[in-house]
Amino acid sequence: MSISYFKHFFNGLDIFFSTPHIKNIFADHTLFSTFNYSIWFLVLIHLVRIKIIDLDFTQLISVIGLILPVLLAVPVVIEVRYFLPAHILAYGVIAFGFDYKGILKSFLYTKWEIAHYFVLYLLWLIVCFTLSSSTIESLVIP
């Protein structure tokens, strides 16, 4: 059951088509999906590096307020529009909350850090594209 919820959650975050009205269902979406997965990779890096003590109560309430409707949509039929608050939160984290200076300092400190993040990024892309392709293969075209 938790695997089903995980796939629902991933399918909600996976923006497969760039428009709500699909003109060509077989169009190539690789670049668009790579950009989307890159954003979520940066959000995960931010979540791993953040210190819970540094969070303000208002920030925590804001995050809960944005994530709660998304979590309520996971058990039902998944559509990307139900996950709009999560996308807004992710773009806000990347634009305003991400520690670019800290990442750059760690890259300048050691070259292994660059290789570490690069390998993690490649593994992230492989997992995301595998999950996305398995979802697309299970779709039935009317």
Rosetta blueprint (number, residue, H / E / L):
1 M L
2 S H
3 I H
4 S H
5 Y H
6 F H
7 K H
8 H H
9 F H
10 F H
11 N H
12 G H
13 L H
14 D L
15 I L
16 F L
17 F L
18 S L
19 T L
20 P L
21 H L
22 I L
23 K L
24 N L
25 I L
26 F L
27 A L
28 D L
29 H L
30 T H
31 L H
32 F H
33 S H
34 T H
35 F H
36 N H
37 Y H
38 S H
39 I H
40 W H
41 F H
42 L H
43 V H
44 L H
45 I H
46 H H
47 L H
48 V H
49 R H
50 I L
51 K L
52 I H
53 I H
54 D H
55 L L
56 D L
57 F H
58 T H
59 Q H
60 L H
61 I H
62 S H
63 V H
64 I H
65 G H
66 L H
67 I H
68 L H
69 P H
70 V H
71 L H
72 L H
73 A H
74 V L
75 P L
76 V L
77 V L
78 I L
79 E L
80 V H
81 R H
82 Y H
83 F H
84 L H
85 P H
86 A H
87 H H
88 I H
89 L H
90 A H
91 Y H
92 G H
93 V H
94 I H
95 A H
96 F H
97 G H
98 F L
99 D L
100 Y H
101 K H
102 G H
103 I H
104 L H
105 K H
106 S H
107 F H
108 L H
109 Y H
110 T L
111 K H
112 W H
113 E H
114 I H
115 A H
116 H H
117 Y H
118 F H
119 V H
120 L H
121 Y H
122 L H
123 L H
124 W H
125 L H
126 I H
127 V H
128 C H
129 F H
130 T H
131 L H
132 S H
133 S H
134 S H
135 T H
136 I H
137 E H
138 S H
139 L L
140 V L
141 I L
142 P L
